[in-house]
Amino acid sequence: MDVLFWISNNIFGTPAILLGFIVLLGLLLQKKSTSQVISGTFKAVIGFLIISAGSGVIVGALNVFEPMWKEVFGLESESLSNFLGQETFNAQFGGSVTMAMLLGFLINVLLARFTKFKYIYLTGHMMFWTSTIFTGIVIHTAGDSVPRWGLILFIAIILGVYWTFQPALTQPFMRKITGNDNIALGHTSAAAGLLGALLGKWLGNKENDTEKIKVPKGLEFLRDSNVITALCMGLLFFVGAVVLMLKGTPEAQNLVAQSGDQNFIIYSIVQSLTFAGGIAIVLLGVRMFIGELVPAFNGIATKLVPGAKPALDCPVVYPYAPNAVILGFLGAFVGALIWLVVLGNAVAYIFVPTMIVLFFHGATAGVFGNSTGGVRGALLGGFITATIVAWGQFIMVRYLISTTVPDTAMWAADTDMFILGPIIRLLSQLLF
């Protein structure tokens, strides 16, 4: 019994170690060399640990952004507080997240093997974030006394079903975009893509294709998500800082005083770059452990499901309509600014226009929208992305996940998660 308790506490209860064992097992099953096994295992563990470091950086910047814009709108100022946060959440429930992700993938493989839906979901970082957000919803709804294996099985079943049928739903449009049936979309931007395609069909003009437009070379930076994040958040921090310095209320003066001897505008711009840096750190960690985890998963899947289509990350569609990528993001950015003002005034919520989500999801929706509605479809795809993300973030942060990982939901939760979130909450209330 003591041995089982030790294993439970030190392996299953330590997410980084559990993840390392999963990658180790996958690499050994594929008969990789000793060098590949050692390198892959350690990269996976280190990458997972990097995520917590980056999450702390992001929260620090959000603790400046949120009260800044609350004061801009004249709302009651408060900082993010009274929640676990990604680092603590990983320590307590990371093992459950990892096990649910593994079992969910195996369910996906089995469904692909025994049904007509031959899709294997291979976008590993989305697998991790989706598992994290859904687990956060369950813990917030039912409390941390939820039976651990009940939690794991519940999340795993939802993930396995979602990872199987999401690619199937988007495949008709993927065939239109790519001109073949070789690959599928495996990404949480599927809802934005589907809605973009439908809006393009209803309101757009397919003849006015985005690829007929000549985009100036000076706008090529719009394809770099890190630059976009830094620029857009820098703009919002700058505007907020200027308003606070002109406003002169006691609360505004207190916020300005946080910069100490440094000019508040410079301080705010540094915070915006820190936010972008935090996201870059997290994505580095995700790439490290996913880079080892996905091949381990893929090796197992290809042996069990011959002929299955890989469901891949959203950038696979970008080369088919590069101009639609830019227009989709621009539509999303304009929509985000509109909803920032609307939500701030209507429901007293400070929407964090997470550029990493708006870029990738807006771009994907732009490509889907262009496939049915040309330029107008691409712009509408971007705008509907911002709409889902803005209102979805408000509902999730306020009501679905406020005690667990609202910080993560402010930048790493995506369109499909926002749509499925209320369903997860309802099922959690019924089952736990």
Buried (B, 14 or more C-beta within 10 A) or exposed (E): EEEEEEEEEEBBBBBBBBBBBBBBBBBEEBEBEEEBBEBBBBBBBBBBBBBBBBBBBBBBBBBBBBBBBBBBBEBEBEEBEEBBBBBBBBBBBBBBBBBBBBBBBBBBBBBBBEEEBBBBBBBBBBBBBBBBBBBBBBBBBBEBEBEBEEBBBBBBBBBBBBBBBBBBBBBEBBBEBBEEEEBBBBBBBBBBBBBBBBBBBEEBEBEBBBBEBEBEEEEEEBBEBBBBBBBBBBBBBBBBBBBBBEBEEEBBEEBBEBBEEEEBBEBBBBBBBBBBBBBBBBBBBBBBBBBBBBBBBBBBBBEEBEEBBBBBBBBBBBEBBBBBBBBBBBBBBBBBBBBBEBBBEEEBBBBBBBBBBBBBBBBBBBBBBBBBBBBBBBBBBBBBBBBBBBBBBBBBBEBBBBBBBBBBBBBBBBBBBBBBBBEBBEBBEEEB
